[in-house]
Amino acid sequence: MQTMTDNPMRTQLPQVAHARNPGMALDLDWVAAVQANTSAIERRAASLPGRRSVKKEFQAAWLLKAISLIDLTTLSGDDTVGRVQRLCAKARQPVRAEMLEALGMPGLTTGAVCVYHEMVETAVRALEGTNIPVAAVSTGFPAGLSPFHLRIAEIGESVKAGAREIDIVISRRHALTGNWQALYGEMAEMRAACGEAHVKAILATGELGSLRNVARASLVCMMAGADFIKTSTGKESVNATLPVSLVMIRAIREYEARTGFKVGYKPAGGIAKAKDALVYLSLMKDELGHPWLQPDLFRFGASSLLGDIERQLEHHLTGRYSAGYRHAMG
């Protein structure tokens, strides 16, 4: 496993590796010019699972990389202090120690832990002594329909509690009605409220109506200073998909080409199998290149994904698939 080009344990916020996206003035001409060829996008996305195949030690190396990119998440109404503490323990030790030793990757951690505001302080305490950031979902998650001043206040409370990343949800109605000025204004104010904490803009793509809306909303959020754009809350009927991902990462590519600033990408919801993670990693490498294979520019929003990756790594080491209960979250 030491043949990997970069250390997958490198977990850091974007400002450590590159200049943070400062945003720019809203360019409505650029937004209006954005189109999306749905049939071409869907054909390209359908071809992705068969375009790249990695086996044996190379597959194991890519799966270790995927672990370092996971925002290990619990966003349930029945979350408890004990559950969050167990999740944090799993983030610190995502794979059994003897397996990581055998794979040559002791000390590997996940990219972050993502929780509701109520559990931020619990997670921060549980992760003391590590470089694993806590991400808080905010701004009336998942619908984003609470009063705007309360959404801004919620961001401030989460930052005060120790969250280093804030996952905000946009007002979908602005994208659905083409009110890009309103979306830009809200996003810019949320970005300012985050201060030094990095902001991931959740587009809730399953509720935006079209891939063109996804592309335009992605661009507007980046213009307003988003550090990451994220597909979904995980609560919609349709979450991360390959066509949506292709649209969003090409918007990221165009934004960097025009401004020089890199913006991260986070697919969330529905990514539960190791083979799915490999497809997303190959997509990122093909479309955006090597920098987007690091935690400062790419994250998976997931929970059950880690368990399946751990099963695949055990199979690589032993030749046998183990039962899921051997790789529980806590």
Buried (B, 14 or more C-beta within 10 A) or exposed (E): BEEBEEBBBBBEBBEEBBEBBEBBEBBEEBBEEBEBEEEEBBEBBEEBBEEBEBEEEEBBBBBBBBBBBBBBBBBEEEBEBEBBBBBBBBBBBBBBEEBBEBBEBEEBBBBBBBBBBEBBBBBBBBBEEBEBBBBBBBBBBBBBEEEBEEBBBBBBEBBEBBBBBBBBBBBBEBBBEEEBEBBBBBBBBBBBBBEEBBBBBBBBBBBBEBBBBBBBBBBBBBBBBBBBBBBBBBBBEBBBBBBBBBBBBBBBBBBBEEBEBBBBBBBBBBBBBBEBBBBBBBBBBEBBEEBBBBBBBBBBBBBEBBBBBBBBBBBBEEEEEEEEEEBEBE
